[in-house]
Amino acid sequence: MAIAGVDNEAGTPLLSKTVDGSVDYRNEPAVRSSSGGWRSAGFIIGVEVAERFAYYGISSNLIMYLTGPLGQSTAAAASNVNAWYGTASLLPLLGAFVADSFLGRFRTILAASALYVLGLGLLTLSAMIPSDCKVANPLTSCSPPRFQVIAFFGALYLVALAQGGHKPCVQAFGADQFDEKDPEECKAKSSFFNWWYFGMCFGTLVTLWVLNYIQDNLSWALGFGIPCVAMVLALVVFLLGTSTYRFSIQRESRSAFARIGNVYVAAFKNWSVSASVVADAEESLGLISHSRSQQFSYLNKALVGTNGCSLDELEEAKSVLRLAPIWLTCLVYAVVFAQSPTFFTKQGATMERSITPSYKISPATLQSFISLSIVIFIPVYDRVLIPIARSFTHKPGGITVLQRIGTGIFLSFLAMVIAALVEMKRLKTAADYGLIDSPDVTVPMSVWWLVPQYVLFGISDVFAMVGLQEFFYDQVPSELRSVGLALYLSIFGIGSFLSSFMISVIDKAMSRSGQVSWFANNLNQAHLDYFYWLLACFSFIGLASYLYFAKAYISKRLNSL
């Protein structure tokens, strides 16, 4: 006799024809065979390719625009880039809150895309305003029209706001297309994060090879206008997949924010409740005494009283707190990550960049080696390394997500060590050729010396960046997954602000003491190598701290990490 819901031959549960907790665009139960999966994820990854093309069309070469047409100093431009990038990485917290509490991910993506197009359009118009500042030159200064500066930064932060709504929602919406209860779709979701990052880096790669050349050699207005067109096309592509998408159902009448907030408030109100009363409440609700339930045990006081929270609500609140140590210890990784579009780019501008007698590679294009190494390494990681690791560990992901993140942090530490050594050689070469006081003369050292640190950045991203995305998506309540991804992005936002703060403090300290700044406009007199060694030390301390907290971390699903 067959047992309902069980496949007699395979001995595994039969899955429903519809996906539990999801509806289609007509608000009817989502049919598994005709919705979600890779058919939907393909549209969404396509949107991400275009969005990253647009975003990096601005961010990758921003320091060259600020030190060129806007006439800023190297230190000021680096601080402005880090401040903008930090803001762009923190605004996803706002976008995720709006999506998870009010609009939903789909409508938030549509609104953010429209705002993106508006911001890019205004940015293009601001770049068309005539300016006397044409190229970056450390020996001269200029003052662009005040209106141009105001219009540019206004449009720039409008793009940051749009990105804040777009970034966490698109990725979470893409991951929502895979049903965790289906073993095959669950495995595909893990691959989705890899291929998501692959698509994102492919879009970045095109930006760095095409747009940076256009911006440096043809027109900044054209270089900003093309991303605007790309975002219009991205919006069209996203709408084309509407009939295939799965939309998550909000199961609770109260939002996850309200439920979690209620736990913290109730625990605070019951602060004076005795341990015996809390123990009685735990026992009456069937709370099992193990390490997970006793972690943050002071929150268990929220169970007491007529308005006490439920066990599910308590666990939601604790799952958010558990993320804090991992979030904090990954900040140094984010500070290191902030250097590639700023000082690495300025270093490259001083070095020999000729590919042919008539063509020089744009210094910002060197960032393409980060994307290129990611594009090459992700298929190797996903199709070769993971299956091999899976055969030994018997884990779906081959290695745990926390191990993956730790590996990436270690590689970023190595990248900073190499960056410091290369900069020491660049400074020595400049001194040997008598170029210390000649910043406008190319240092006779090939720009390809910078490639290893870029490649290591890329490989470390495959481990740490993708691992953080999966970790923060997986370890928060299902209704807060946009917020989970926003928390991951906020690591890089705060990291950028910390980088900007460090640069400003060091620059001011050097100026007051009468010494040449580590970040002097004349990089041949500066000491970026000292800054890189400082970051390498911080990175090592951050790695040690991360390993300590990662070992003690208790997963949302026991033994999954």
N, C-alpha and C positions, 0 to 999 in steps of 0.2 A: 504493500500500500504506500502510495507516495505521500510524503508529508508536504503540506502547503508551504510554498515559499522556499522549498529546498530542491536543488538539482540532485537527483538520486545518483547520477553517474559521477558528477564532480564533487558532490558533497558540500557544495557552497550555496549560500542563499541566492535565490532568484531576485533580481532587482525589478522594481516597478517600472512600467513603461513611461511613467512620468517621474520628474525629479522632485523629491520632497523639498519643500521650502523655496521653490522657484516657480515663476510664472513667465509666460511669453509676452510679447508686445501687446497682445489683446487681453492681457490680464487673466488668461486661462492657464491651467497647470501646464508647465513646460514639458513637452514630449521629448524623451531622451534621444530618440533616433533622429529628430529633426531640429534640435536646438543645442546650443552650447558646444563644448569640445573645441577641437582645433578649427572647425569651420567658422566659429565666432571669433576665436582668439586670433585667427589670421587677420581679420579686419582690424582688430584692436591693436595688434602689433604693427600693422601698416600705419595706423594713426600715430603710434609712438615714434616710428621712423621719421615721419614728417615733422612732428613736434620737436624732436631732438635736433633735427636739421635746422629748424627755426631758432631754437633756444641757443644752440652752440654757434649759430651764425652771428649771434650777438656776443655771448660770453667769451668765446675762445680768443677773440681778437680785440676785446674791449680795452685792454690796457694800451694797445697801440693807438686806438682812436682817442683815448683820453690824453695820452702824451703827445699826440699828433694834432688833429683838428681842434681839440679843446685845450691844448697847451698846458697840461698839468705836469707836475714833477713826477719822477718815478715813484717816490714814497707815497705821495698823495694819490696817484692813480691806483697803486696797489691796494691802498686802504679803501678807496672807493669801490674797486672791483670786489674786494672781500666783503664790504658792507652790503653791496647790492646782492652778491651771491648768497650771503647769509640771510638777508631778507627774503629772497626768493626761495630759500630752503626752509624758512620758518613759516611762511604764509600757507603752505599745505596744511598746517594745523587748523587754520581758519577754514580753508576749503573743505577739509575732511569733516569738520564739525557741521558745516552747512549741509554737506551731502548726507551724512549719517543721521542728522536730526531733522532736516527739513525737505530738501529738494530730491534726495536720492542721487545715486552716482551718475546715472544716465543724463538727467537734466542738468546736473552740475557740469558735466563734461561739455554739453552743448553751450551753456552760458559762458564757461571759461574759454572755449574755442572762439566764440564771437568777440570776447574781450581781448583775446590774443591778437586777432586780426586787427582790431582797432589800435592796440598799442603798437604793433609793428608798422601800421600805416602812418601813425604819428611820428614814429622814430625815423621812418624814411623821409618824411617831410622836413624834420628838423635837420637831417644831414644834408638837405638841399640848400640850406641857408648859406650864403657865401661867407667864408672865413679866411683870415690872413694866415692862420696856422695850418700849414699844409702837411708837414711831416714831423716826426718826432726828432728833435735835435737838442741834446743836453746843453748846448752852448748858447742857445737863444731862448727867449721867452716871448709870449704873445698873449693877447687877450681877445678871445672870440666874442662875438656879440652876446650880450647878456640874455637876450631873448632865446638865442640858440641853446645856451646852457640850460635855461629853465625848461624849454620845450624838450630837450634831449632827456634830461633826468626825469621829467614828468612822464614821458613815454616809456622810459626804461623801467620805472617802478610800476607802471601800468602793466607791462609785460610780466613783471615779477608777480603781481596780483593774479593775473590770468594763469600763470604757471602754477600758482598755489592751488587753484581749483582744479586744474587739469591733471597734474602729476599723480597725486595719491589716488584719485578716483579712477583714472584710466587703468592703472595697474591692478587695483583691487577689483574693478569690473571685469578685467580679463581673467583674473584668477577665479572669479565667481562662475565662470563658464564651465568649470570642472567640478564634478560631484565627488566629495570626499568619501562617500559611502560606496562608490564604485571603485574596486581595486585598480582597474586599468586607468580610469580618469584620475584617480589619486596619484598614480605614478606619473601620468602625463602632466599633472599640475606642477610637480617638482621640476620637470623638464621645461615647463612653460616659463619659469623664472629665468632659466638659462637662456632660452631662445628669445625671451623678452629683452634681456640685456644684449644679446647678439644683435637684434634689430635696432635697438637704441644706439649701439655703437656703430652700426653700419650707417645710420643717418648722420652720426657725428663725423664719421670718416669722410663722407661726401662733402660735408660742410668744410672740413679742414683743408681738403684738397682743392675745392672749387671756390667757395665763398671767400676764404681768406685771400686767395689770389686776386679775386675781383676787388675786394676791399683795399688791398695794398697797392694794386697796380692800375685799376680802372676807375671805380667810383664807390664811395661809401654808401651813397644813396641807393645805388643798384645792389650793393651787397646787403643792405637791410631790406630792400624791396622784394627780392627773391624769396626770403623766408616768409614774407607776408602772403605771397601767392601760394607757398607751400602749405600754410595753415588753412587757407581756403580749400585747397584740394583735400587736406586731411579731414576737414569737417564733412565734405561730400562723401569720402570713403567711409567714415564712421556711420553716417546715415544709411549708406547702402546695406550695412549689415544688420539693420534694426530687426528685421523679421527673424533672424537666427539667434538673437540674444536671449539669455536667461536673466531674469530680474529677481533678486532676492526678496523674500517676503519678511517684513518686520513682524516677528511673532509676539512681541510684547507691546502692550498699549503705551507704556512709558518708554522713553528713549533710554538707550544704554547709559548715556551721560547722567540722566536723572537717577537711574537705579544705582550706579556706582557712587554718585554723590550722596545718595541717601544712606549708604553703608558708612561712609566716613562721618557723616553728621550724627548718625545713631551711635556709632562707637564713641564719638566725643561726648555726647550727652550721657552715655552710660559709663563714663570714665571711672567713676567711684564704685561701680558695681563689684562685689567680691568675686573671687575666683570660683568659689563653690557655686554661686548662682549661675555663673557662665558655664561651669561644667554641667550643671543640671540642664541648661538650655541646649548644650551640645548633645547630651545624651538623649533628650526628648526628640531631637531632630535627626537622630541617627548619624551624627558626625563621627566618622571613623578616626581614631587617634593614630595618625601617622605623621611623618615629617612634613608632608604637604599641608595638612589641615592645621598643624600647630605653627607653621611659619606665619609671621605677622599675627600672632595669637591675640594681640590687643584688639584687633578688628573683630574677633569673635564676640566681643561685647555687644556688637550690633545685633546679635541674635536675640538679646534679652528684651522683653517688653511686648506689649500688645501690638506695637507698630514695628516690631523687629523685622529685620530683613530675612530673606530666604537663603538657603545654602547656595543656590545658584548665584544669587546676587553677591553673596560674600566672596565666592570664588572669582567672580568677575572683577571685583575690587582688588583682590589680592593679585590677580594675574597682571594687572597694570603696574602695581608696585614692584613686582618681581623683575620688571624690565629695567628699573632704574639703575642698578649697578652696571648692567651691560651697556646701557646708554651712556653712562658717565665715562666708563673706561674706554669707549670707542671714540671719544672726543679728540684725542691726540691723533688718531688715524685721520680724522677729518681735517685737522690743522695741517698735517702733512699733505693731504689731498689738495688743499687750497693753493699749493705753490706752483703747480704745473701751468695754469693759465696766466700767471703773473711773472714771477722772477725767472722761471725757466724760459719763458718767452723772451724776456728782456736780455737774458744771457745769449740766447740764440741770435738776437739782432746784432750782437757785437762780433760774431764769429764768421768764418768763411762759409758762405752758403751757396756758392756757385755750383750748379749742376752742369750747365753748358756755358760757353763764353757769354751768351746773351740772356741767360735765365738764372735767377736766384730764387731759391725756395723761400717762401714766407716763414718767418720765425714761428708764427702761431701754428703753421702747418705741421711742425714737429709733434704737436699734440696728437696728430693722427697715428703716431706709433703706439700710443695708448690704446686707441680704438682698434688699430690693426692687430695688435697682439691679442686683444680680447676676441676679435672676430675669428682669429686663427685658433686660439686656445680653447674657446668654449666648446666647439664641436669635439675637440680632442678630449676635453674634460668630461663632456656629457656622454660620448659614445665609446670612449676607450678607458679612461681612468676610473670613472664611476662603476662600470660593469666589473672591472677587475677588483676594485675595492669592495664591491657588493658581494663578490664570491668569497671574500675573506670575513667580512664583518656581518653579512646577512642583513644589513640595514638597507632600506629602500633607496636612500641617498648615497650609499657607499660609505661616506663618513658622516658624522653628525654635523648639524648646522653650526653648532658652537665651535667644533674643531675647524670647520671651513673658515669661519670668521677669524679665528686665532691665527691660522696659516696666512691669511691676507695681511693681518697686522704685522706679522713677522717680516713678510716680504716688503712692506712699506718702510720698515726700519732699515732693511738692507738698501732700499732705493735712496734713502736720505744719506746713508754713509757713502754710497757711490756718487751722489750729487755733490757732496762736500769735497770728495777727492778730485772730481772733474773740475770743480770751480777753482780749487787750489792750483791745478795745472793751468787753467786758463789765465789766472792772475800771474803765474810765473812766466807764461809765454808772453803776456803783455809787457811784463817787466824786462824780460830778456831782449825784446825788440824795441825798447824805449818808448812804449805807447801809454805809459801811465797817465800822461797829461794830454793824450790825443784820443779822446773818446769817439771822435768822428772817423777814425781810421780803423779798418777791419783788423781784428786780431788774427794773425796767421795760424789759426787752429781750426780744424774742420768742425763744423756743427754736428757732424755724426758722432762726436764724442758724447753728446747728450742722449743719444738713442738708448743706451742700456738703462738709464734711470727711467725713461719713458716706458720702456718695455716692462720693467719691473712694476711700475705703477699699474700697467694694464693687467698683468697677471695677478697682482694683489687684488685688483678690483673683481676679477672673476671669483676669487675666494671670498673676500670680505664684503664687497658691495652686494653681490647677489645673495650671499649668506644672510646679510642683514635684512634684505628685502623679504626673504622667505621667513626669517625668524620673527620679525615684527608683524608680518601678516598672520602667521600661524599662532602666535602666542597671546593674541588679544581676543576678546569676545567676538563672535562672528559678525555682530552688528557694528563693531568698531574697527573693522579691518581697514577702512580708509584712514582712520585715525592712526592705526598701527603703522601704516606705511608713511603717514605724515610724521610720526615720531622718528622713524628711521631717517627721513629727510632732514628733520630738525637737528640731527647729529651734525650734519654737514653745514647747516645754517649757523649753529652755535660755534662750530669749528672755524668757520670763516670769520665770524666776529672776533673769536679769540686770536686768530692770525692777524687780523687788522689791528687789534688792541696791542699785540706784541710788537708789531711793526712800528706803530705810533709811539709807544713807550720807549723802545730802543732808539728810534730816530731822534726823539726829543732829548733823551739822556745823552746821546753822542753830541748833539748840537750844543747843549748847555756846557759840556765839559771842553768844548772847543776841538773835539776830535772829528775826524772824517766819519760820517755816518756809514754804518754797514750797508745802507741802501742809497748811497749817494747817486746822483744822476749820472755821474761818470762811474760806470761799473768797474772800470780798471783801477779806481781808487777805493771802491767800496769793498766790503767783506761779506758777501753772501755766504761764503764758506763757513764763517763763524755762525751765522744763523742756521745753516743746515746742520752743523754739528750740534747746536743747541736742540734743534728739533729731533735729531737722532737720539739724543739722551732722553728727551721727553717720551719719545716713541718706545724706547726700551722699558721705561718705567710704566708706561701705559700698558704694554704687553704683559708685564709681570702682574699688574693689577687685574687685567682682564682674565688671565689664566686662573687667578685665585677665585674670582667671582663666578667664572664659567663652571669651575669644578663644583661649586656649591649650588648652582642653579637648579631649581626644581621645575621640570617642564609642565606645561599645561596638560599634556598627555604623558603620563609616566613612561620613562625609558625611551621616549621619542627623540631626545636630544643627547 
